[in-house]
Amino acid sequence: MDGQEVDVTTVLIVVGLVVLAVVLGLAFRGTEPQRLRRAWFRSTPLPRLQAEELLARHLMALKGRFPGRSEAWYLKKILSDLKRDRR
């Protein structure tokens, strides 16, 4: 092997590791609704079961007022309202 082959191999390995890290990072982060749900549970002091029930009630109310939106939209609205109400 000459020096140039080692450099190309090293570059390919580094690029492969970076791509792997990015893919794993995205996979573990989850979807946008999953991330927003986790944000909801972090922002409420309620026990998990009560927080889930409250979130379900909020979602049902918003779906009645604003039909046809995405789940992420409803969750963003809930978090936004929570932040606004805490001011």
C-alpha positions, 0 to 999 in steps of 0.5 A: 500500500502506498500513502495515497491508498491509506489516505483514501481508506482513512477518509472513507472510514471517517465519512462512513462513521460520520454518516452512521452517527447522523443516522443513529442520531436521527433514529434515536431522536424520533419523529416530531410528534414523539419529540413534542410529546416528550417535551410535554411530559418534561414540562408538566409536574403531573404524574405520567398517567395524569399527564397522558390523560390531560394531553389526550383531553387537550388533543381532543379539544383542539381536534374539535376546534381545528379539524384536519391539522397534523398531530405535530401541529396540535402538540405545538399548539398545546406547548405554545398555550402552556408556555403562554399561560405560564407567563 
